[in-house]
Amino acid sequence: MAEKWVFTGKWTCGWCNYVYDPSKGAPEAGIKPGTPFEDLPEDWPCPSCNISGKFRKQMRKEEG
């Protein structure tokens, strides 16, 4: 069986590993639950480490 990588719907900061989950938003940064990552400003800083532009899609492996 081949493995494939699928997007979890969450985004991870490449600097500190903070996870942005659109269903939860980022209340500590004034982002309401249900806000898609794509709707955040391009230079949105990570609420944990305050570094901008380091987010990447969180992926997981699936067998299939």
N, C-alpha and C positions, 0 to 999 in steps of 0.2 A: 504494500500500500504506500502510496506517495503521501508525503506530508505537505501541508500548505499552511501559509500564514494568513490569519484573518484579523481584521481590525476590531478591537474590543469596544470602540466607541469612546474610549478615554484617551487622554493626552498626558504624556509624562515629560517633566522638565529634565533635560539632559544634564543639568548641572547638579540638582539636589534630589531628583527622583520624586518631587511633588507630583501627585496625580490630579489632573483636572477631570472631573466627571461632570459632564453637562447636566445630568439629572439632578446633581446636588449644587451646581454652580460653585461660587467661591465667595460666600457671605463675608468672609474676612476682608475681601477686596471689593465689596459692593456689587458682586456679580450674582444675579438672582438665579435660583434653580430653573432649569430648562433653557438656559442660554447656550446655544451651540458655540463651539470653539471658534468656528468660522466668523461668528459675529463679534468676537473680541477684536480690539485694535491690533494691528500687526506687531506693534512694539509693546504689547501688554506684558508687564513684568510678572514673573512668578511671585505669588503672594508669600512664598516661603523664603526664597533667596534673593528676590528683587532683581534677578537677571532677566533681560528681555531676549526674545528670539531663540530660546533653547528648547522649545517644546517640540515633541515628535509624537507621532501616532503610537499608541500602545498596541502591540501585536501579541498574538498567542498562536501556538502551533496546534494544528488539528490534523489528526490522522484521517485519511480518506482517500 
